[in-house]
Amino acid sequence: MVTLGSVMLYRRPAENYLWGAIILAFSVVSILGSMGGLMVGLVLGILGGILALTWTDTGKPIGQTAIALSTSAPSSVA
């Protein structure tokens, strides 16, 4: 379930709260079944779930704006 949650998080990043919570929940529950994958899987799953819950998409540039640069020298009026 942790692997499925991470794949769905990659495919649907807008639903990061849902998939992050699923990853986090199943990582914590994994300690009951198989000792959390020798504790490495538990720690990596918890870390990935927390990162998914706190991730925001504000770093992407929305659109590139063109800046008009003047190539002519400024004229001095004196």
N, C-alpha and C positions, 0 to 999 in steps of 0.2 A: 504494500500500500504506500510505503514511503517512496518507492521508485515511481509508481503511478502518479503520485502527487507531484513529484518533481518534474515529470514529463508534462503533466497538465499545466504546471506553473510556467514551464518554458513555452508551451503552446498558447496559453491564455494568460498573459501577464497582467491583464486588467483585473483578474480575480485573485490577486496575490494574497488577500486576507483569508479567503476560503482555503486555498491550497497550502498556504503557510500553516494554518491551524491544523489541517489534516496531517501534514508532515510532522509537526510538533507533537500532536497527540499520539500518532502511531509510533513515533520514536520513543516517547516516554513509556508507552505500553510494551514496547519490545523488550524492556528489561525483565518483564515477567516470563516471557517465552524463551528467549535464548541469550539471556544476560546482555542484551543490547548489542549483539554481534561482537562479543569480547570487548565491550565498552567503546570501541572505536566507532561502530555504527550508531550507537546511542549519542555520543558526543557530536558526531558529524550531522546526524539528523536533527538534533536540538539546535545546533548552530545554523543549519540551513533553514529550519522553520522560523527561527527568530529573524534571520536576515530577510526571509520572504515577507514576514509580517511588517517589518520596518522599512522595506524598500519603497521608494517613491520614484516616479518617472519624470522628475523635474529637470533632469540633466540634459534631456534631448532638446536640440534647437527646434523651435516651432517652424520657422521659415527664415530663409536668408534674405535679408534686405540689401538692396543695392545702394551703394553710396556713390554719388556722382562726384567725381574728382575733376577739378578744373585743370586743364593742361596749359592754359595761357597764363602768362605772367600778369600780375596785377598792374593795372595802369595807375600811374601816379598823376594826380591832377594838382598842379601847383601854379 
